[in-house]
Amino acid sequence: MTSTARRWIIGRGLLGRAVSRSRADTPFAVDVSWDDPERAIRELTAGAEAFLRVPGPVEIYWCAGKGVTSTPRESLFAEVALFGAFLDVLARSPLATADRLVLFLASSVGGAYGGAVEPPHRESTPPASASAYGDAKLAMETLAAERGAEQGWRTVIGRLTNLYGPGQDLTKKQGLISTLVDSAITMQPAIIYVSLDTLRDYIFEDDAAAVVSAAASRARLLPAGATVVKIVGTGRAVSVGAILGELRRLRRRSGFSLLGQGPATGQALDLRVRSEVWTDLDALVATTLPEGLDRVLRARLAMLGRP
């Protein structure tokens, strides 16, 4: 389905930037002071007033969040509180009507199913958090679904698998693929805290954005107040060891990575998933892992000025 809705993408990380370029339009944008929650909500409030003033259908994508599995609980729930405050802003606006608004929330497969058993996990698998990170993600999902039901908005919750791409922020201590690529180039040790047989589903940034964008567009066909949970991934899990092997093949080197294993809070050994919701959208996932690794590797080499 082609959408003509005006879009506001909140969060300019790997997913937010990819969603921004997933269509030919220029999305609405607001600078947000994420490190100052009070200022951030004022900026989001002003942004909502400006964004909703233009008539017609609108889509809001919440792709923000700095939290990872090692982030302290209080910091994670500060993000939950900010998201809740933003939903309150929308609820108070007479322009955020049920016939106009679709809300997308970026959530996490690892957060939702970190404590679940018997993979592959599906949307019908009962969520089971294994960390404060998972608790926070599920709390945000609940807020989105409840407020959507109250206000009549259509809501899509995207539970994303491990997102990767050339734009990964290495300072977040997140993104196994980018960390291992950096190690392969610089020959500096990469320390990871999971075993080599840990299984994860890795999805390239642009593929994830294509599914997210299509899901938000399709949500207009839902009944007022409905929420759909969609797993966004490839449906193909690979081990850490397999990624190391592929990087060695691409770089034609061996032994570039030193592995320091230790406590991996909230990290499940097996996070295979298989979506059972809007499965036709999974055909938008086109980048194989070798292709994606090569693109990340080439981008990193170009940034470092290396052959």
Secondary structure, 3 states (H helix, E strand, C coil): CCCCCEEEEECCCHHHHHHHCCCCCCCECCCCCCCCHHHHHHHHHHHHHHHHHCCCCEEEEECCCCCCCCCCHHHHHHHHHHHHHHHHHHHHCCCCCCCCEEEEEEEEHHHHHCCCCCCCECCCCCCCCCCHHHHHHHHHHHHHHHHHHHHCCEEEEEEECEEECCCCCHHHCCCHHHHHHHHHHHCCCCCCCCCCCCEEEEEEHHHHHHHHHHHHHHHHHCCCCCEEEEEECCCCEEEHHHHHHHHHHHHCCCCCCCCCCCCCCCCCCECCECCCCCHHHHHHCCCCHHHHHHHHHHHHHHHHCCC
